[in-house]
Structure formats: C-alpha cells, structure tokens
Amino acid sequence: MTDIRQVIENPDTSSPVEADRERDLADWSPEWAKQKAEALGVTLTDEHWAVIDMLREYYREHGLVHDGRELGDMLDQRFADVGGRRWLRKLFPEGPVFQGMQIAGLPVPRHTEDEGFGTAR
C-alpha cells in the first residue's frame, strides 16, 4: 500500500508516486475481485471487467482523483455508446465509481459515498 511519506514528499500531487501506484495495483488479483464483487452483491460479467480494467488503467496513469465526479464523467464518456451512466448503474447498482473502485481494489475517491454531498454513485 501507499507509504504516506511518499505522498508528503511529493506535495505537488494528490496521487502517490508511480512506483507506489504499481505496487498498489500488484496487490490485487481477479480472484480477489470476484470475492469482493460477490460480497457487494455483484456478479461479474465481461461488461463489468471492461469497467474494472478501465478504472485500474486510469489509476495507473493518473493516480488518485480529486473526487468521484471526475471518474464518473470519464466512465460516462468512455461507455456512452452502450448507454453511459444508465448502463453503468445497471452493472453497479451502488454506483460505478463506488462499487467499481472497491472491486478494482483501488481507493474510493472522496465525495463518492457521502449521500448528503451529492454522490457520484
């Protein structure tokens, strides 16, 4: 997992350094994701895996996002041809960012699970 000292030593970014992101990504496995999805009430299909792979690739390239809206907008745009947000919501009933990030083994961005703030779910 991310060493907080690495983040403190790189104050110009909100995301961990690339080496730490790679380590975070390596701690995950598809089998772990299947177990996590089952615990969240999600049965993974090829469509789910496409979203999970996209979230993991985005994290690899960009690190932590500032809030869930950024990821929600990216996913909506990327999957617009198959239905965008509505299609994503059918795959992940609690929200593609909230459940998708958990299944992808990644940190859930702020303002994603706070229903009072205006959730990105």
Phi, psi and chi 1 to 4 in degrees:
 res  aa     phi    psi   chi1   chi2   chi3   chi4
   1 MET       -  171.2  -69.3  -47.6 -141.9      -
   2 THR   -68.1  133.8  -57.5      -      -      -
   3 ASP   -86.7  117.9 -179.6   -5.5      -      -
   4 ILE   -58.2  -29.8 -169.8   65.3      -      -
   5 ARG   -62.6  -33.5  -72.1  172.9  -67.5  170.5
   6 GLN   -64.6  -40.5  -66.2  -71.5  -22.9      -
   7 VAL   -68.7  -41.7  176.6      -      -      -
   8 ILE   -64.3  -37.3  -68.1  169.8      -      -
   9 GLU   -73.9  -12.5  -68.9  170.0    5.4      -
  10 ASN  -121.5   65.0  -65.3  -67.6      -      -
  11 PRO   -67.6  -14.9   26.2  -33.5      -      -
  12 ASP   -76.2   -2.2   59.3  -35.1      -      -
  13 THR  -137.4  148.9  179.8      -      -      -
  14 SER   -91.4   -3.5   63.7      -      -      -
  15 SER  -108.2  152.7   56.5      -      -      -
  16 PRO   -65.5  160.5    6.6   -7.2      -      -
  17 VAL   -62.8  157.8  -67.7      -      -      -
  18 GLU   -55.9  -39.4 -171.2  172.4  -15.4      -
  19 ALA   -61.4  -39.0      -      -      -      -
  20 ASP   -68.0  -38.3  -71.9  -22.8      -      -
  21 ARG   -62.9  -42.4  -69.7 -166.3  -50.2 -103.7
  22 GLU   -61.9  -39.4  -69.9  -63.8  -32.3      -
  23 ARG   -65.8  -42.8 -167.8  170.1  -16.4  129.6
  24 ASP   -59.3  -42.9  -72.0  -13.6      -      -
  25 LEU   -66.9  -33.6  -70.1  164.5      -      -
  26 ALA   -72.4  -22.0      -      -      -      -
  27 ASP   -73.9   -2.0  -70.1  -19.2      -      -
  28 TRP  -108.3  153.9  175.1   89.1      -      -
  29 SER  -143.9  155.5   74.3      -      -      -
  30 PRO   -58.0  -35.2  -26.7   35.2      -      -
  31 GLU   -64.9  -42.3  -70.7  -55.0  -44.5      -
  32 TRP   -60.9  -42.4 -177.9   90.8      -      -
  33 ALA   -61.8  -40.7      -      -      -      -
  34 LYS   -62.1  -42.3  -71.1  176.5 -172.6  175.4
  35 GLN   -65.4  -43.0  -68.3  174.6   -5.5      -
  36 LYS   -63.8  -44.2 -177.4   66.7  170.9  179.6
  37 ALA   -60.8  -43.4      -      -      -      -
  38 GLU   -60.7  -42.2 -174.5  177.2  -54.8      -
  39 ALA   -64.5  -28.0      -      -      -      -
  40 LEU   -90.7    0.0  -66.0  172.3      -      -
  41 GLY    81.5   24.5      -      -      -      -
  42 VAL  -115.3  128.6  175.8      -      -      -
  43 THR   -97.8  115.6  -57.7      -      -      -
  44 LEU   -73.0  133.6  -63.9  178.2      -      -
  45 THR  -121.9  178.7   64.3      -      -      -
  46 ASP   -59.5  -34.3  -70.6  -17.1      -      -
  47 GLU   -65.4  -41.4  -70.4   84.7    7.8      -
  48 HIS   -60.5  -45.2  -70.7   92.1      -      -
  49 TRP   -61.9  -34.6  -74.0  112.2      -      -
  50 ALA   -62.3  -41.1      -      -      -      -
  51 VAL   -68.9  -45.7  174.8      -      -      -
  52 ILE   -60.4  -44.9  -68.0  165.1      -      -
  53 ASP   -61.6  -39.8  -69.6  -17.3      -      -
  54 MET   -64.3  -43.8  175.1   64.7   61.9      -
  55 LEU   -62.5  -42.1  -71.1  170.0      -      -
  56 ARG   -67.9  -38.5  -69.9  178.6   59.5   77.1
  57 GLU   -66.8  -41.7 -174.4   59.7   33.8      -
  58 TYR   -61.5  -43.4 -166.4   87.1      -      -
  59 TYR   -63.2  -41.6  179.8   78.2      -      -
  60 ARG   -59.0  -41.8  176.9  178.9  -76.7  111.7
  61 GLU   -82.3  -35.4  -68.2  176.8   15.5      -
  62 HIS  -116.4  -14.5  -57.3  -77.0      -      -
  63 GLY    75.6 -156.3      -      -      -      -
  64 LEU   -66.7  139.2  -60.2  172.0      -      -
  65 VAL   -92.3  161.2  -63.1      -      -      -
  66 HIS   -71.6  -35.7  -65.2  -69.2      -      -
  67 ASP  -158.1  167.8   60.7   50.3      -      -
  68 GLY   -64.5  -26.3      -      -      -      -
  69 ARG   -59.9  -39.1 -175.6  175.1  -56.8 -102.0
  70 GLU   -57.5  -46.9 -179.6  179.9  -22.6      -
  71 LEU   -69.9  -40.3  -81.9  178.5      -      -
  72 GLY   -59.3  -43.2      -      -      -      -
  73 ASP   -65.9  -41.9  -69.8  -13.9      -      -
  74 MET   -61.6  -45.6 -179.4  -85.0  -62.1      -
  75 LEU   -65.6  -41.4  -70.7  171.0      -      -
  76 ASP   -58.6  -44.5 -177.5   40.8      -      -
  77 GLN   -67.9  -44.8 -174.6  175.4   45.1      -
  78 ARG   -64.5  -36.7  167.4   62.0  178.7   84.3
  79 PHE  -107.9   22.8  -65.6  102.5      -      -
  80 ALA   -60.3  -35.2      -      -      -      -
  81 ASP   -68.1  -16.6   59.4  -29.8      -      -
  82 VAL  -111.7    6.2  -67.9      -      -      -
  83 GLY   126.9   -3.3      -      -      -      -
  84 GLY    56.1 -133.2      -      -      -      -
  85 ARG   -59.4  -40.2  -69.6 -174.0 -162.8  -81.2
  86 ARG   -63.8  -44.0  -72.4 -174.2  179.8  176.3
  87 TRP   -63.7  -43.3  178.5   79.2      -      -
  88 LEU   -63.0  -38.8  -70.2  161.3      -      -
  89 ARG   -66.9  -30.9 -176.3   60.6  101.2  154.1
  90 LYS   -69.0  -36.2  -72.0  178.9 -176.5  176.4
  91 LEU   -72.1  -42.6  -67.5  176.4      -      -
  92 PHE  -124.2   89.4  -59.2   96.8      -      -
  93 PRO   -57.2  -29.7  -20.9   28.9      -      -
  94 GLU   -89.5    5.3  -65.1  -64.9  -42.4      -
  95 GLY   113.5  135.3      -      -      -      -
  96 PRO   -65.3  -31.1   21.4  -30.3      -      -
  97 VAL   -77.2  -50.1  175.1      -      -      -
  98 PHE   -61.9  -56.3 -177.5   66.6      -      -
  99 GLN   -77.0  -38.4  -77.3 -175.3  -47.9      -
 100 GLY   -60.5  -44.1      -      -      -      -
 101 MET   -66.3  -38.4  -67.9  -64.6  -82.8      -
 102 GLN   -62.7  -46.8  -71.1 -179.0   71.0      -
 103 ILE   -67.5  -33.0  -64.1  168.3      -      -
 104 ALA   -75.2   -5.6      -      -      -      -
 105 GLY    73.8   28.9      -      -      -      -
 106 LEU  -117.3  158.6  -58.3  171.5      -      -
 107 PRO   -66.1  135.1   13.1  -17.9      -      -
 108 VAL   -77.8  126.5  175.5      -      -      -
 109 PRO   -65.9  156.5   -6.9   14.1      -      -
 110 ARG   -63.5  159.1   64.4 -173.8  174.8  140.4
 111 HIS    62.8   23.1  -53.8  -51.3      -      -
 112 THR  -101.3  -34.1  -59.2      -      -      -
 113 GLU  -112.7    3.2   46.8 -171.6  -40.2      -
 114 ASP   -90.5   96.0 -179.2    0.0      -      -
 115 GLU   -61.5  -29.1  -58.8 -120.5   10.5      -
 116 GLY   -71.4  -23.7      -      -      -      -
 117 PHE   -83.4  -26.9 -179.5   77.3      -      -
 118 GLY   113.3   82.2      -      -      -      -
 119 THR   -68.2  151.7 -177.3      -      -      -
 120 ALA   -91.2    7.4      -      -      -      -
 121 ARG   -73.1      -  -68.7 -165.9  -97.2  180.0
